[in-house]
Amino acid sequence: MKTWVRAVLETACGGACKQRIQEGRPMQVLEVPGMTRRLVRCEACSGEQAPPNLPDHVETKPFGPLKPMTRLGLLPLDREPGEEG
């Protein structure tokens, strides 16, 4: 299935140019029913113009403040000291 959408995030083109598709720019999305992978192409690689009635890009906010990930300590094992694994 072939659809045109506006990029929500900066996305890499999956066509021959391998350029970045800027946020808010139109892009073509190719999906095959039953497969999870999608192919995204810019207007130049698709060889088509985006439809003029494509909805405008809506600014999105991050879902919350981003925190750096912290490393968890080693998990305790169920073995007694001196016991072979």
FIPA-473699 format. One record per atom (N, C-alpha, C): residue in one letter; atom name; residue number from 0; x, y, z. Coordinates in nm, 3 decimals, padded with zeros to 5 digits. Example, Ala and Ser with C-alpha at 12.3 -4.5 7.8 and 13.67 -1.06 7.14 Angstrom:
<recs>
+---------+-------+-----+---------+---------+---------+
| residuo | atomo | num |       u |       v |       w |
+---------+-------+-----+---------+---------+---------+
|       a |     N |   0 |  01.319 | -00.569 |  00.780 |
|       a |    CA |   0 |  01.230 | -00.450 |  00.780 |
|       a |     C |   0 |  01.320 | -00.330 |  00.780 |
|       s |     N |   1 |  01.285 | -00.225 |  00.708 |
|       s |    CA |   1 |  01.367 | -00.106 |  00.714 |
|       s |     C |   1 |  01.290 |  00.003 |  00.787 |
+---------+-------+-----+---------+---------+---------+
</recs>
This chain:
<recs>
+---------+-------+-----+---------+---------+---------+
| residuo | atomo | num |       u |       v |       w |
+---------+-------+-----+---------+---------+---------+
|       m |     N |   0 |  00.084 | -00.117 |  00.000 |
|       m |    CA |   0 |  00.000 |  00.000 |  00.000 |
|       m |     C |   0 |  00.090 |  00.124 |  00.000 |
|       k |     N |   1 |  00.055 |  00.221 | -00.079 |
|       k |    CA |   1 |  00.136 |  00.341 | -00.093 |
|       k |     C |   1 |  00.056 |  00.460 | -00.040 |
|       t |     N |   2 |  00.115 |  00.531 |  00.058 |
|       t |    CA |   2 |  00.048 |  00.649 |  00.114 |
|       t |     C |   2 |  00.149 |  00.763 |  00.126 |
|       w |     N |   3 |  00.096 |  00.885 |  00.132 |
|       w |    CA |   3 |  00.178 |  01.003 |  00.154 |
|       w |     C |   3 |  00.145 |  01.059 |  00.291 |
|       v |     N |   4 |  00.248 |  01.088 |  00.369 |
|       v |    CA |   4 |  00.233 |  01.148 |  00.502 |
|       v |     C |   4 |  00.341 |  01.254 |  00.519 |
|       r |     N |   5 |  00.328 |  01.332 |  00.623 |
|       r |    CA |   5 |  00.433 |  01.427 |  00.657 |
|       r |     C |   5 |  00.521 |  01.363 |  00.764 |
|       a |     N |   6 |  00.650 |  01.386 |  00.756 |
|       a |    CA |   6 |  00.745 |  01.328 |  00.851 |
|       a |     C |   6 |  00.722 |  01.388 |  00.989 |
|       v |     N |   7 |  00.704 |  01.303 |  01.088 |
|       v |    CA |   7 |  00.686 |  01.348 |  01.226 |
|       v |     C |   7 |  00.822 |  01.380 |  01.287 |
|       l |     N |   8 |  00.921 |  01.300 |  01.253 |
|       l |    CA |   8 |  01.059 |  01.319 |  01.297 |
|       l |     C |   8 |  01.149 |  01.321 |  01.174 |
|       e |     N |   9 |  01.269 |  01.371 |  01.190 |
|       e |    CA |   9 |  01.365 |  01.365 |  01.079 |
|       e |     C |   9 |  01.389 |  01.218 |  01.048 |
|       t |     N |  10 |  01.375 |  01.182 |  00.921 |
|       t |    CA |  10 |  01.377 |  01.042 |  00.880 |
|       t |     C |  10 |  01.473 |  01.024 |  00.764 |
|       a |     N |  11 |  01.535 |  00.909 |  00.755 |
|       a |    CA |  11 |  01.624 |  00.879 |  00.642 |
|       a |     C |  11 |  01.541 |  00.826 |  00.526 |
|       c |     N |  12 |  01.571 |  00.874 |  00.405 |
|       c |    CA |  12 |  01.505 |  00.825 |  00.285 |
|       c |     C |  12 |  01.558 |  00.685 |  00.255 |
|       g |     N |  13 |  01.469 |  00.594 |  00.222 |
|       g |    CA |  13 |  01.508 |  00.457 |  00.189 |
|       g |     C |  13 |  01.531 |  00.436 |  00.042 |
|       g |     N |  14 |  01.524 |  00.544 | -00.038 |
|       g |    CA |  14 |  01.545 |  00.534 | -00.182 |
|       g |     C |  14 |  01.693 |  00.542 | -00.216 |
|       a |     N |  15 |  01.720 |  00.581 | -00.339 |
|       a |    CA |  15 |  01.858 |  00.585 | -00.387 |
|       a |     C |  15 |  01.938 |  00.700 | -00.329 |
|       c |     N |  16 |  01.872 |  00.811 | -00.289 |
|       c |    CA |  16 |  01.947 |  00.929 | -00.248 |
|       c |     C |  16 |  02.002 |  00.921 | -00.105 |
|       k |     N |  17 |  01.937 |  00.846 | -00.018 |
|       k |    CA |  17 |  01.979 |  00.828 |  00.123 |
|       k |     C |  17 |  01.990 |  00.962 |  00.199 |
|       q |     N |  18 |  01.915 |  01.064 |  00.153 |
|       q |    CA |  18 |  01.915 |  01.194 |  00.221 |
|       q |     C |  18 |  01.823 |  01.189 |  00.342 |
|       r |     N |  19 |  01.829 |  01.292 |  00.424 |
|       r |    CA |  19 |  01.742 |  01.303 |  00.540 |
|       r |     C |  19 |  01.615 |  01.377 |  00.499 |
|       i |     N |  20 |  01.499 |  01.327 |  00.539 |
|       i |    CA |  20 |  01.372 |  01.394 |  00.516 |
|       i |     C |  20 |  01.343 |  01.475 |  00.641 |
|       q |     N |  21 |  01.339 |  01.607 |  00.627 |
|       q |    CA |  21 |  01.321 |  01.695 |  00.741 |
|       q |     C |  21 |  01.180 |  01.682 |  00.799 |
|       e |     N |  22 |  01.168 |  01.710 |  00.927 |
|       e |    CA |  22 |  01.040 |  01.706 |  00.996 |
|       e |     C |  22 |  00.940 |  01.798 |  00.926 |
|       g |     N |  23 |  00.820 |  01.746 |  00.899 |
|       g |    CA |  23 |  00.716 |  01.825 |  00.834 |
|       g |     C |  23 |  00.713 |  01.813 |  00.683 |
|       r |     N |  24 |  00.816 |  01.756 |  00.622 |
|       r |    CA |  24 |  00.821 |  01.742 |  00.476 |
|       r |     C |  24 |  00.740 |  01.618 |  00.434 |
|       p |     N |  25 |  00.679 |  01.620 |  00.316 |
|       p |    CA |  25 |  00.604 |  01.502 |  00.271 |
|       p |     C |  25 |  00.697 |  01.387 |  00.236 |
|       m |     N |  26 |  00.649 |  01.266 |  00.262 |
|       m |    CA |  26 |  00.725 |  01.146 |  00.227 |
|       m |     C |  26 |  00.626 |  01.036 |  00.189 |
|       q |     N |  27 |  00.672 |  00.948 |  00.104 |
|       q |    CA |  27 |  00.590 |  00.836 |  00.059 |
|       q |     C |  27 |  00.624 |  00.714 |  00.144 |
|       v |     N |  28 |  00.521 |  00.645 |  00.193 |
|       v |    CA |  28 |  00.541 |  00.526 |  00.276 |
|       v |     C |  28 |  00.483 |  00.407 |  00.200 |
|       l |     N |  29 |  00.567 |  00.307 |  00.177 |
|       l |    CA |  29 |  00.524 |  00.184 |  00.110 |
|       l |     C |  29 |  00.518 |  00.073 |  00.213 |
|       e |     N |  30 |  00.400 |  00.010 |  00.224 |
|       e |    CA |  30 |  00.380 | -00.098 |  00.320 |
|       e |     C |  30 |  00.325 | -00.220 |  00.247 |
|       v |     N |  31 |  00.373 | -00.337 |  00.284 |
|       v |    CA |  31 |  00.322 | -00.462 |  00.229 |
|       v |     C |  31 |  00.239 | -00.528 |  00.339 |
|       p |     N |  32 |  00.112 | -00.559 |  00.311 |
|       p |    CA |  32 |  00.029 | -00.624 |  00.414 |
|       p |     C |  32 |  00.094 | -00.752 |  00.464 |
|       g |     N |  33 |  00.093 | -00.769 |  00.594 |
|       g |    CA |  33 |  00.152 | -00.888 |  00.655 |
|       g |     C |  33 |  00.299 | -00.873 |  00.690 |
|       m |     N |  34 |  00.362 | -00.762 |  00.651 |
|       m |    CA |  34 |  00.502 | -00.739 |  00.684 |
|       m |     C |  34 |  00.511 | -00.618 |  00.774 |
|       t |     N |  35 |  00.607 | -00.617 |  00.865 |
|       t |    CA |  35 |  00.621 | -00.506 |  00.959 |
|       t |     C |  35 |  00.713 | -00.397 |  00.907 |
|       r |     N |  36 |  00.792 | -00.424 |  00.806 |
|       r |    CA |  36 |  00.887 | -00.326 |  00.755 |
|       r |     C |  36 |  00.818 | -00.230 |  00.659 |
|       r |     N |  37 |  00.855 | -00.101 |  00.668 |
|       r |    CA |  37 |  00.801 |  00.001 |  00.579 |
|       r |     C |  37 |  00.916 |  00.066 |  00.503 |
|       l |     N |  38 |  00.892 |  00.103 |  00.379 |
|       l |    CA |  38 |  00.991 |  00.174 |  00.300 |
|       l |     C |  38 |  00.946 |  00.319 |  00.290 |
|       v |     N |  39 |  01.034 |  00.411 |  00.327 |
|       v |    CA |  39 |  01.004 |  00.554 |  00.325 |
|       v |     C |  39 |  01.089 |  00.617 |  00.215 |
|       r |     N |  40 |  01.024 |  00.697 |  00.129 |
|       r |    CA |  40 |  01.097 |  00.763 |  00.021 |
|       r |     C |  40 |  01.059 |  00.911 |  00.013 |
|       c |     N |  41 |  01.156 |  00.992 | -00.027 |
|       c |    CA |  41 |  01.131 |  01.135 | -00.047 |
|       c |     C |  41 |  01.061 |  01.154 | -00.181 |
|       e |     N |  42 |  01.018 |  01.277 | -00.208 |
|       e |    CA |  42 |  00.950 |  01.306 | -00.335 |
|       e |     C |  42 |  01.039 |  01.276 | -00.455 |
|       a |     N |  43 |  01.168 |  01.310 | -00.446 |
|       a |    CA |  43 |  01.259 |  01.289 | -00.558 |
|       a |     C |  43 |  01.274 |  01.140 | -00.590 |
|       c |     N |  44 |  01.288 |  01.055 | -00.489 |
|       c |    CA |  44 |  01.307 |  00.912 | -00.512 |
|       c |     C |  44 |  01.178 |  00.842 | -00.556 |
|       s |     N |  45 |  01.064 |  00.893 | -00.511 |
|       s |    CA |  45 |  00.938 |  00.829 | -00.548 |
|       s |     C |  45 |  00.899 |  00.860 | -00.692 |
|       g |     N |  46 |  00.952 |  00.971 | -00.748 |
|       g |    CA |  46 |  00.919 |  01.007 | -00.884 |
|       g |     C |  46 |  00.781 |  01.069 | -00.898 |
|       e |     N |  47 |  00.718 |  01.100 | -00.787 |
|       e |    CA |  47 |  00.583 |  01.159 | -00.786 |
|       e |     C |  47 |  00.584 |  01.285 | -00.700 |
|       q |     N |  48 |  00.487 |  01.370 | -00.724 |
|       q |    CA |  48 |  00.468 |  01.486 | -00.637 |
|       q |     C |  48 |  00.372 |  01.446 | -00.525 |
|       a |     N |  49 |  00.395 |  01.500 | -00.407 |
|       a |    CA |  49 |  00.303 |  01.476 | -00.296 |
|       a |     C |  49 |  00.168 |  01.539 | -00.329 |
|       p |     N |  50 |  00.058 |  01.477 | -00.288 |
|       p |    CA |  50 | -00.072 |  01.536 | -00.317 |
|       p |     C |  50 | -00.087 |  01.672 | -00.249 |
|       p |     N |  51 | -00.153 |  01.768 | -00.313 |
|       p |    CA |  51 | -00.166 |  01.902 | -00.256 |
|       p |     C |  51 | -00.256 |  01.906 | -00.132 |
|       n |     N |  52 | -00.343 |  01.806 | -00.114 |
|       n |    CA |  52 | -00.435 |  01.806 |  00.000 |
|       n |     C |  52 | -00.379 |  01.733 |  00.122 |
|       l |     N |  53 | -00.248 |  01.715 |  00.128 |
|       l |    CA |  53 | -00.184 |  01.648 |  00.242 |
|       l |     C |  53 | -00.200 |  01.735 |  00.366 |
|       p |     N |  54 | -00.247 |  01.680 |  00.480 |
|       p |    CA |  54 | -00.267 |  01.761 |  00.600 |
|       p |     C |  54 | -00.138 |  01.830 |  00.644 |
|       d |     N |  55 | -00.152 |  01.947 |  00.705 |
|       d |    CA |  55 | -00.037 |  02.022 |  00.755 |
|       d |     C |  55 |  00.030 |  01.947 |  00.868 |
|       h |     N |  56 |  00.158 |  01.977 |  00.886 |
|       h |    CA |  56 |  00.236 |  01.916 |  00.995 |
|       h |     C |  56 |  00.193 |  01.976 |  01.128 |
|       v |     N |  57 |  00.173 |  01.892 |  01.227 |
|       v |    CA |  57 |  00.136 |  01.937 |  01.361 |
|       v |     C |  57 |  00.258 |  01.924 |  01.450 |
|       e |     N |  58 |  00.298 |  02.033 |  01.515 |
|       e |    CA |  58 |  00.412 |  02.029 |  01.607 |
|       e |     C |  58 |  00.379 |  01.939 |  01.724 |
|       t |     N |  59 |  00.473 |  01.855 |  01.761 |
|       t |    CA |  59 |  00.454 |  01.768 |  01.877 |
|       t |     C |  59 |  00.556 |  01.804 |  01.983 |
|       k |     N |  60 |  00.516 |  01.786 |  02.106 |
|       k |    CA |  60 |  00.607 |  01.811 |  02.218 |
|       k |     C |  60 |  00.662 |  01.677 |  02.266 |
|       p |     N |  61 |  00.780 |  01.678 |  02.324 |
|       p |    CA |  61 |  00.830 |  01.553 |  02.384 |
|       p |     C |  61 |  00.733 |  01.506 |  02.492 |
|       f |     N |  62 |  00.725 |  01.376 |  02.512 |
|       f |    CA |  62 |  00.629 |  01.321 |  02.607 |
|       f |     C |  62 |  00.664 |  01.349 |  02.752 |
|       g |     N |  63 |  00.780 |  01.399 |  02.779 |
|       g |    CA |  63 |  00.820 |  01.430 |  02.916 |
|       g |     C |  63 |  00.967 |  01.462 |  02.921 |
|       p |     N |  64 |  01.014 |  01.505 |  03.036 |
|       p |    CA |  64 |  01.157 |  01.536 |  03.045 |
|       p |     C |  64 |  01.239 |  01.407 |  03.031 |
|       l |     N |  65 |  01.341 |  01.414 |  02.951 |
|       l |    CA |  65 |  01.425 |  01.297 |  02.931 |
|       l |     C |  65 |  01.530 |  01.290 |  03.040 |
|       k |     N |  66 |  01.550 |  01.173 |  03.094 |
|       k |    CA |  66 |  01.647 |  01.152 |  03.201 |
|       k |     C |  66 |  01.755 |  01.057 |  03.150 |
|       p |     N |  67 |  01.877 |  01.079 |  03.190 |
|       p |    CA |  67 |  01.981 |  00.984 |  03.149 |
|       p |     C |  67 |  01.957 |  00.848 |  03.214 |
|       m |     N |  68 |  01.991 |  00.744 |  03.141 |
|       m |    CA |  68 |  01.973 |  00.610 |  03.195 |
|       m |     C |  68 |  02.080 |  00.582 |  03.300 |
|       t |     N |  69 |  02.041 |  00.515 |  03.405 |
|       t |    CA |  69 |  02.138 |  00.479 |  03.507 |
|       t |     C |  69 |  02.162 |  00.328 |  03.501 |
|       r |     N |  70 |  02.283 |  00.291 |  03.533 |
|       r |    CA |  70 |  02.317 |  00.150 |  03.528 |
|       r |     C |  70 |  02.271 |  00.083 |  03.656 |
|       l |     N |  71 |  02.207 | -00.031 |  03.639 |
|       l |    CA |  71 |  02.165 | -00.109 |  03.754 |
|       l |     C |  71 |  02.282 | -00.195 |  03.800 |
|       g |     N |  72 |  02.288 | -00.218 |  03.929 |
|       g |    CA |  72 |  02.394 | -00.304 |  03.981 |
|       g |     C |  72 |  02.373 | -00.448 |  03.938 |
|       l |     N |  73 |  02.468 | -00.532 |  03.966 |
|       l |    CA |  73 |  02.454 | -00.672 |  03.931 |
|       l |     C |  73 |  02.344 | -00.735 |  04.015 |
|       l |     N |  74 |  02.268 | -00.820 |  03.954 |
|       l |    CA |  74 |  02.161 | -00.887 |  04.026 |
|       l |     C |  74 |  02.220 | -01.002 |  04.108 |
|       p |     N |  75 |  02.168 | -01.020 |  04.228 |
|       p |    CA |  75 |  02.221 | -01.130 |  04.311 |
|       p |     C |  75 |  02.183 | -01.266 |  04.251 |
|       l |     N |  76 |  02.274 | -01.360 |  04.262 |
|       l |    CA |  76 |  02.246 | -01.496 |  04.216 |
|       l |     C |  76 |  02.196 | -01.579 |  04.332 |
|       d |     N |  77 |  02.131 | -01.689 |  04.300 |
|       d |    CA |  77 |  02.075 | -01.776 |  04.404 |
|       d |     C |  77 |  02.177 | -01.879 |  04.453 |
|       r |     N |  78 |  02.305 | -01.854 |  04.436 |
|       r |    CA |  78 |  02.408 | -01.950 |  04.479 |
|       r |     C |  78 |  02.469 | -01.906 |  04.610 |
|       e |     N |  79 |  02.515 | -02.002 |  04.683 |
|       e |    CA |  79 |  02.585 | -01.974 |  04.807 |
|       e |     C |  79 |  02.732 | -01.947 |  04.774 |
|       p |     N |  80 |  02.802 | -01.867 |  04.855 |
|       p |    CA |  80 |  02.943 | -01.844 |  04.830 |
|       p |     C |  80 |  03.022 | -01.976 |  04.827 |
|       g |     N |  81 |  03.110 | -01.992 |  04.730 |
|       g |    CA |  81 |  03.190 | -02.113 |  04.718 |
|       g |     C |  81 |  03.122 | -02.222 |  04.638 |
|       e |     N |  82 |  02.995 | -02.205 |  04.604 |
|       e |    CA |  82 |  02.923 | -02.307 |  04.529 |
|       e |     C |  82 |  02.954 | -02.290 |  04.381 |
|       e |     N |  83 |  02.980 | -02.398 |  04.312 |
|       e |    CA |  83 |  03.012 | -02.393 |  04.169 |
|       e |     C |  83 |  02.884 | -02.371 |  04.090 |
|       g |     N |  84 |  02.893 | -02.301 |  03.971 |
|       g |    CA |  84 |  02.777 | -02.268 |  03.891 |
|       g |     C |  84 |  02.736 | -02.375 |  03.803 |
+---------+-------+-----+---------+---------+---------+
</recs>
